Amino acid sequence: MKSILEFNVVEKDEVIKIELKGRLDATNANELMEEIKKYIGTPVKEVVYFVNELEYIASAGLRVIIFSKQKIGRDAKLLLIAPQEAVSDVIKMSGLDNFLEIQDSYEG
């Protein structure tokens, strides 16, 4: 069964905003990765993941976040906005909270 993931990626004023809803796992992470690859070489100050409606993230989803940091926003701030507890726990267990900021809201 394919997991349902809805995403929207928008770039404006050197900020890439990525809205995620549903489940991000091996069945759909590549689709999101392909969308994010379009921004390689674009000047970026922030990569902002809006994840308040993301119910689940698997290791494949974590790889997408790492990819976005390494390939697009090497010097950019990486933000995770309003994660549910299950997603926040996975991020913290994986150590990704060492290079991204988790915030309750975004004022950008």
N, C-alpha and C positions, 0 to 999 in steps of 0.2 A: 504494500500500500504506500503510495506516495504521500509524504507529509505536505501539509498545506503551508506555504509561506507566501505572504504578500509583502512586497517591498517597493519602495519608491526612493529613487536617488536623484537629488537635485544639487547643482552647483551654482552658487551665487556669491559674488564678492569674495572669492578665494575660500569659501566655506562649502564643504560637501556635506549635505544632510542626507542621512540614510534612515528611512523609517522601516522598521521591521515588525511584522505581525504574524503570529502563528508559531511555527516550529522551524528552526534552522538546523538542518542536519545533512548527512551525506547525500540524501536524495535531491536536495535543492541548492546546496551551497555553491556549486559550480555556476549556476544561473546568476546568482548574486555576484560572484567573483567576476564573471564576464562583464557585467554592468559596471563594476568598479574599475576594471582594467581600462575603460574608456577615458579615465581621468589621469592615467600615467602621463607625466610630463606637464601637467597643469599646475600652476602655482597655487599652493594650498596652505592656509593658515590653520584651519581646523577641519577635522573629520568628526562629525557628530552622529552618533548612532542613537536614534530614538527607539527605545526597546520596551516601553511600558506595556505594549501588547504582545511582546515576544514571550511565549509560554515555556520554550525549551530551546537550549542551544547545545549541540553536540561538538565533538572535537573538530569536525569539518567546519562548523561555524566559527570556532575559535581561530582556525587557520585563515578564514576570510578576514577577520579583524587584524590578525598579525600581518597578513598580506597588505592590507590597506595602510598600515603603519610603515612597512618596509618599502613599498613601491610607490606610494602616493604621498604620504604625509610624514616622510622621514623626520622633518623638522617641525611638523605641525603638531598641534595639541590634539589628542585623541580623547573624545568624551563619550561616555555611556550615560544616557539620560533615563532615569526612572526605571531601572530594571526590577522585575519581579524577583522575589527572594530566590527562587530556583535558579534563575539566570545569574543573579549576583553571586550566589554560592559557587557556581561553576567557574565564573570569572576569577573569583578569589582563590579557589582551589588550584587553578591553573597558573596562578601568579601573574595573570595579565593586568591585575590592578596595580602592578608596579610601573606600568608605562601608559596606563590610561586613567582618566579621572572619572569616577562615578559621581553623578550629581542627581539631585531630585528633580531639577528643572533646568531649562536652558533659556538664557536671556539674550541670545545673539541675534 
